Amino acid sequence: MLDLPTALTAAPETPGAACRVRGLTVRRGARETLRGVDFTLAPGEKVALVGPNGAGKTTLLNAVVGLLAAADGGVETLGADMRAAKGRRAVRARTGFVFQQHGLVRRRSALSNVLHGLMARRGAWGAWSAATAPAAWRAEAMEALAEVGLADRAADRADRLSGGQAQRVAVARALVCRPALVIADEPTASLDPAAGREVMELFCTLVDRRGAALLFTTHDMEHARAYADRVVGLRGGRIALDLPAAKASPRALGELFDG
């Protein structure tokens, strides 16, 4: 694993499961994108969601944090019922998000982008430039950039970073508030294989250091086996496979896509 600086303080431990999904059905129009899904994510566990396009992977991520409503069944995340607006707000404040296309503000510096993640989770909307942020918050954001090896690029605009560097900034932004849960949707799909492996190794190391649970989607089966504790396969809106990563053989995963 990578040699990293001393970690920031881990998130407070969340009792019970990080997420419980029971009998979840999600509809978009007349189509059921998830059908009767049962799924549990333990605190500190890393789970890879895999499956063909349209299987329901991103839908499940969105349902876990209350961005999509259940037509049937329920979701409890970090102890909160996702049917309640108050619960959804509380969960999102304790959740880090990483996306395929980084989601950075291109004309802002790396430091400002990390500060944006920190301040948004503290409810400080609008006061998120590097020039106006409190000194303690700037220091915290700089520490997060140092953890991903980009302290020397703090002042650089996001659109001047390489793809791998931009995704490292996205990781720092997601983890700066020490989340109890991290959601990542295809976090390395836009990177070349070498950069993808480097980002995933760094990402998972930092997630582990914070004691956070990680739920990520990927089309890279090697990443699923290498970086997850468990692999959950979706097909047609249902869970078709749920195995420890060590037992998620190429044959089993191949049947998920070919079946």
Secondary structure, DSSP 4 states (H G I P E B T S, - for coil): ----PPPPPPPPPPSS-SEEEEEEEEEETTEEEEEEEEEEE-TT-EEEEE-STTSSHHHHHHHHTTSS--SEEEEEETTEETTSHHHHHHHHHTEEEEETT----TTSBHHHHHHHHHHHHTT-TT--STTTS-HHHHHHHHHHHHHTT-GGGTTSBGGGS-HHHHHHHHHHHHHTT--SEEEEESTTTTS-HHHHHHHHHHHHHHHHHHT-EEEEE-S-HHHHHHH-SEEEEEETTEEEEEEEGGG--HHHHHHHHH-
